[in-house]
């Protein structure tokens, strides 16, 4: 995508105006040089039609020039570097031939190896989804591959391993970091347990799983009736939800987002970093804000990790392969295993705009499950 196309998508702009199809049709069969903006439209259209087209162009250009491009310049472009680091993954060709006969989803075919045994490099689109969650546009669709087939990947190194670094409970942690009033205890990495111990230590019927269901229900806009059905043993659930909502400062966030949504004529809200997020329903406001912000937090963290590996001069030993939602996947040489836990700490801290917050990462040194 060109920079202008990306900006159009990020800022929810319409495509640049074009002459009516009736006027474009005459140029369809001509060379590229005689199409699009290179066509002397003022010589090929009736004056009235050209003036109308020119007016639309001026309105569009004015809208683009008036944009505040802080998000594009300070968040999108810096984190785009993450994707430049990614390398093709090595494929276990025997496993590929076996799985291609079994996989009814069809995603295993996207790992088809070349003559050297490598899959194509994964390419992603950052603007195809409402909140900016990644969509694979070419190469292996690991985002959708059933876990049982992950052993189609193998290390390019003798005694190497496919390793993942994955943010733990990223979205509720982002909610607390951007909106909450209560810190997570430094020694307590489990956000749901932190909520439980802070609010319900004297109430045994409110366990960690109940807290998790309530938090996620609040994030994803589930109704109270649905929550009552899922937690039938929790008495006075409205009060419990209210306490958790206060802990995360959810009501203030909802008020802020509704106000912004109204000001944009119910078209979009902006995430913590300023990305516009198209929103059509009030019950998705919180989810869109948090999910979109979490995408950017994750990419800033991955950027920190990759730049650190580069500074160490170890990109040939710790090879980045994929982004999988809140995780980054590496092919790691045996003599670099000792780096992995430290990389998790690098990705967990010093996130741009949230430098005082720790976003904990878990390490899976056996991502393929072999």
Order of alpha helices (4+ residues) and beta strands (2+ residues): alpha-alpha-alpha-alpha-alpha-alpha-beta-beta-beta-alpha-alpha-alpha-alpha-alpha-alpha-beta-beta-alpha-beta-beta-alpha-beta
